[in-house]
Amino acid sequence: MKKSENDEINDILEEFAKSAKEGRFPEDISALRTKFEELVRSSKRGSKEPSSDELIELTQKSSGKVDIKKNATLHKFVHDNRETLLQLLQPDKARKSRKFRQSGHFVDQKLKFSVPNDPTPSLFDLISTETKDKIVRNNVEIRTEGIRLTAPQDKLMTALMRLLHDKSEHHNEKSETFYRGNLETQVVPYGGKGQKSPSAMIRIYPSELYKAYLDSGDYSGADIKFIKTLLQDTEQQKFLIIYERKYEVSSTKGHKEYRTDRIEDFQSLFKIVRFFEGLTEEERRELDKNNEVVREKRGELVIAFNPLLTDQINAKYVEYPEDINRRTMIAAGGHKLVTESVIALRDWMLREISTKRKLAEINDTKIPFLLKLDNYVQQKRKKLIQARVHSAIQVVKNLGLITHHEVVTGAQGQWKHIFHLNLDFE
C-alpha cells in the first residue's frame, strides 16, 4: 500500500532520529547546522521557520514521530525539502534515484527541425497575424518555429527546471501546486487572442542557481559573472512557440472524445525579478553603491517560468537525472565538447526512453538537421557532419542511453540510423 505524505515525512524524521542514536550527528554537528540553515533559508517562507538547533534537537529524541497539529511549521519544512534531506541522510541512494521532469512540450520544441524542400507545411506557415505582429515589433527574423538554445543556455534551462522541481510539490500529480514553485502562481497572457495560463514561480538565492548550473558548490567570481550574463541574455531572447495540446473530454453521450488546443506565441522562456528583503540602512546604502558583496549575500531571484515549461507536465514529460549536466560533460570528455548536437541527440534518446520505446529510427539525410547541423549541410561540409554525428552517438553511448547503434538500409534504399534504447537507464 502506498504511503501517505505524513508517513513519508515521519520516515524522514525517524531516519534523522536513528542517525542521532548511532552518534553520527555529534561528529559533524557544525557542518549539519550549516546545511540545515541553508535549507531553512531556501525553503518556502512562513511566519516562523524552524532553526537548525530545533531540527537537530528533534532528531536526538527517542522517537522521530511528529504531531502534525503541534508541529505544522516543521512538517511543512520537511515536506518542502524532503528530497534534499533524504540526500543528506542517504547520498548514494538519493542521487541514484533522483530525477526531475521537463515538459514534453518544451522538449518537443527543442527537438523540432525542418528539412529543405520538405513539401509538408509546418505550423510556422500558418501563424496568426497577431503573432506575426509580435515578431515584427521585436525586429527579429524568424525562419522556423521551435526553440534553439546554445549549449550553455540549455545547461541553464536544465538547472532552472531542476530548481523548479526542488522548490515544488513533485509527488502528487493531481495537486494544483504540482511543479508550480514556492511562490503563488501568476496567471499570464499566453497563446494569443486573450488566452491566459498559469506561470510557475520560484524564489531562490543566486548561490542556488550557481550550484545547480555547475553541479558544485565550488564556484569562482568568473563563474558568477558568466552565469549572470547568460541568465540575462537568455531572458531577453524570444522564441516562436507553436504546439498542440491534446486532452480527453466527456461528450454529451458519455463517450470519451479528444480535443486539441493550438498554442501559438512569441515569448521568452522566463522572467526575472531581483528581490532584497529586510535590508538594514547600512545594507541599503551599500546596495545603492552597487556593492556586489551585499547584492550576492542579501539579494534573491524571483523567476517566473513560461507556461510552456510546465504545460501538462503531470502527463506529458521527459525525465532527466538531476546530475544530467555533469554526466553529459563527463561523457563528452569536457564541457567544451558538449555541443548542440550532443544535447539534441541526448534529449531525443531521453524522450524516447520516457515513452518506453525500444528503438529510435531516423534517416541518414535527416539526422544532421535533428542535430542542428543545418549550416554545415548548406556549406556541404560532409566530413565535419559525419564527425559531429559520430561524436554525438558516442556520447549517448557513454551516457548509457543506448545499448548499441547501427546503420541499415531502409525500405526505399536509404541509409537509416537505428538506436537500441536502454530502458533501464537511471
N, C-alpha and C positions, 0 to 999 in steps of 0.2 A: 504494500500500500504506500502511495506517495506521501511523503512527509509534508506537514503543514509548514507555513512560513515560520510560525513561532517555534516549532520543533527544530527547524534548521538553525535558527538563531540561538536557541538554547544549546544545541550541539556545539556551536562555535564557542560559546561561553564555557561549556563543560571542558572543551579541549584546552582552553586557557587555564581552567582550574587544575586540570591534570598536569599541565606544564609546570604550574606553580608547585604542586605537590612533589614533583620529581626534581625540584630545585633548579630548574633551568632558568628561571627569571632572575634570581639574585646575582648570577654571574654576569648578566648583561643588562642590568636594570637601567643604566643610564641610556644605553642605546635604544632600549624599548620605549623609555619615556619620550625620547626624541621622535621615534616613529609614531607613537600614539599622538603626540602633539601635532605632527604633520597631518595625521588623519583627521584630527579634530578641526584643524584649520581648513582642510579641503572638503569636509563633509557639508551637507546641507545646513544652512544657518537656521538656528532656532533661538528661542528666548534664552535657553540655557544649554550649554554643551558640557558633556562630562569632561572632567580634567583627566590627564594621564594618570594621576595618583588614584583617582576614583576607579578607573578601569583596572589598574594593577591590584588595588585593594580587593576588588571583586574577585579576581582570579585566585587570590590567596585564601579564599574562604573554602569551606569543606565541600560546598556544592556550587555548581555553576548555574543552577536554575534561577531564572529571573521572574519576578512577579511583574507581569506586563503593566498592570494598572499602576503599580507603585514606581515603576522604572520606565515610564514611557519614553523619556528622552534617551536613555541608554539603549532601549530596544530600537528606537529609530536610528541611532548612531550605528549600531551593529548592522541593521538592515541596509543602510546606505553604503556601508564599507565592507560588507561580508566577504567579497572576493579578495580584497586586499588583506583583510585579517586572516583569512584562510591561507593566503600565500605566505604570510609571516610565520604561521604555525607549521605549514607543510609545503615549503617552497618547491620541492621536486614534483610533488603530486599536483599542486595547484598550477604550476607552469605547464605541465604536460597537458592538462585538461582544459585550460582556459582558452576560450575563443570569443570573438566578438563578431557582430554582423555588420555587413554593408548592404544597403538596399539593393535588391536585384535590379531595380530600375536604374540606379546610379551606375552599377557595373555594366549594365547593357549599354548605357550612354557612352561609357569609356571605351567599350569594345566595338562601337559602330565604325564601319568603314564603307567606302564606296569604291567601285571598280570602274575605270574609264570605259565608256561605250556600253555600259550596262543599260539595256532598254527598260528595265523595271523602274518606274518613277518612285522616288523616295518621298517621305513626308515633307522633306525640305522644299520640294516643288509645290507643295500645297499650303504653305504657311499663310496666315491671315494678313490683311492689310495692317492691322494693329501691331502685330509682331514685326512686320517689315518696317513700320514707322519707328519702332523702338531701336532697331538696328541702325537706321539712318541717323537718328538723333545721337547715337553713340559714336558715329563717324568711324565705323569699322567695316571691314569687308569680310563677309561670311561665305565660304564656298560650300560648306556642307554642315549637316547637323551633327550633334554629339558633343562629347566633352573630351578634349585632347589636352592632357597635362604633361608637363615635363616630369622627369624622374623625381626631382626634389619636391615638386608640387604634389605628386601622387603620394610621396612619403609623408608629406604634411597632412593630406586628407586622411590617410590611414591613421596617423597619430590622433587627429581630431575625432574620428569615428571611434577609436579605442577609448578616448576620454569620455565621449558621449555614453558609451557602454558602461564605463566605470561609474559615471555620475547619474545613472538612470536605473529605474526598475527594469531588469532584463531577464527576469524569471517567468513572470506571469504575462503571457502573450495577450491575454484578454483585458489586461489593465489599461485604463485610459492614459496612464503615465509611462507605458512601455516605450523605452527609448525616447523619452521626452525631456531628459536632462534634470538638473537640480534647481531650476527656476520655473516660475509659472509660464506655461506655453503661451506664445503670442499667435494670434491669427493674422496672417499677412496676405496681401494680394498675390495670386498665383494662378497661372493658366490663362490669363486674359479674360475679357468680357465680364469683368467684375467678380470673377471667381476668387475664393479665398481658401487657404489651407493652414493647418497648424504648423508653427515653426518651433522645433525643439531648441532649448536654450541651456547653456551651461555657464557656470561661474567658476573660474579657476584662477590659480596663481600662475604667473608666467613660468615659474620653475617647473610646474607640472607639464606644461607644453614642451619645454626643453627636454625633460626626461623622456616623455613619450616619443618625441621625434628621434632622439638619439639612442633610445633604449638603454639609457645610462644616466646616472646622477652626476657623472663627471663631465662637465662642460666648461668651455672657456669663454672669454669675452668675445672672441671671434665667432664662436658658435652662436652666442646670443644675438649678435649683430646680424648674422646670416639668417637665422630663423625669423627674427623680427621683420627684416626686409622681405623675405619670402612670404610671410603672413600678409603683409600689407599689399604686396604686388598681386598675390592670388585673390585677395578680397576685391581688388579693383577690376579684375578680369571678368568679363561676362561671356556666357555661352548660350548658344541656341539649343534649348531643351525641348525636344518633341518626343512624346511616347504615349502609349496607350495603357490605361489601367482597366483590367478586366475583373469582373466580380459577378457573383450569383445573386439573383433576386427571386422571390416567390411571385409567380403570376397570379392573376385573379382566380385561375382554375386550380391553384395549388401546386402547379408544376414548377420546377426549377428552370429559370432562364438566365442567360448570360447577358450582361450589359457591358458597354465599353465607354469609358471617358477618355477623350483625347486631350492630353495636356500639352500646351504649346506656350512657351515663354522665352524671354531673353533676359537672363538674370545672372548674378554672381552666385557662388556656392555658399557663401556665408557673409555675415556682417559682424563687425567687431565694435564693442564699446569698452573703453577703459574706465575702470571704477576704482575710486580711492575712498575708503570708508574710515570715519573716526580719526581723521588727522589731527594731531596737535598743532598749535600755532607755529611752532618751530618747523615741523614737517611741512606744513602748508607753504611757509616761506621758502624752504629748500626746494619744494616742488616747483614753485614759481621761477626758481633759478635753474630749472631743468636738471636738478640733481638726480643722476641716474641711479645712485645707491638707494635713495628714497623711493624712486619710481619702481625699481625692481622689488624692493622689500615690502612696500605698502600697496603697490598697485595690483589690481586684479583685472582679468579679462572676462567680459561677458560676450559669448559667441552665440549668435542666432543662426541656425542651420537652415539652408534652403529646404523647403518641404520635400523636394526630390530625394534628399538623403535619408529620409525616414518613411517615405510613402510605401505603404503595405509591407513594412519591414517585419511584421509579425508572420507573414505568409510567403512573401517573395523576397528571398535574401540569399546572400552568399556568406559562408562562414570563413573567417580568417583566424589563424593562430595569433595570439596577442603579440608575439615577437616576430611577425612575418617580415617586418622591415629588416631586422637583424639577420634572420635566416636567409633572406634574399641576398643581402650583402655578402654573407659568407659563401653562399652557393655560387655567386658570380665571381668571387675572388677579390672583392673590394668594392667600396661604394661607387667609385668612378666607373665601374663596369656594369652597374645597374642601369640599363638603358630603357627607353620607352618600349623597345621590342621585348626585352626581358619581362617587363611589368605586364605588357599586354598578353603574352603567352601564359604567364603565371596566372593572371586573373581569369583567362579563358579556362584553364585547367581547373581552377578552384570553382568556377561557376558550374562546369560540367560535373565535377565531383559532388557539388551540393545538390544537383538534381539526380544523383545516383546513377549517372550514365557510366557504362564500362568503356566506351570508345568515344573518341572525338576525331572527326574527319574534316579535312579541308583540302581543296585542290591546290596544287603547287603554284598556280598562277594567282591565287587569291591570298596566300599566306603573307606575301610582302606587304599587302595593304592592311591586313589584320595587325601586323607588327609595326605599323606606322613607318614603313619604308617607301612610301609613295614618291618622295623626292628622288630617291635612288632609282626607282623604276623609270621616272621621267628622264633621268640622266643616263639610263641604260648601263648602270654600274652592276653588272650581273655578278661578278666575283665578290664584290662587297655585300651584295644582298645575300648571297649564299653563305658568306661568313657570318653575317648577323643572324640569319635564320638558324644556322648550326649552333652558334653560341647560345641563343635563347633556348633551344631544345636541350642543350647540355645543362643549362641552369635548372630547368624544371625537372630534369633527371636528378641532379644533385639535391634538389629540394625534396625529392621523394614523391612528387606529384604523379609521376608516371612510372610504370614498371618497364616499359620499353616503347620504342618508336620505330615505325617502318614506312617506307615509301613504296607504294604498289601502283599497278596500272588500273585505272578506273574503267568503268563500263564503256566509256566513249573514247578510250585510248589515252586519256590524260593521266599525268602523274598525280598521285594523291598521297597526302600525309595522313597516317593513322597513328593516333596516340592511345596507348593502352593505359587507362587511368588506374591509380592506386586508391581504391575506395576505403582503404584502412589508414589513409593519410591523417595524421594527427598534428 
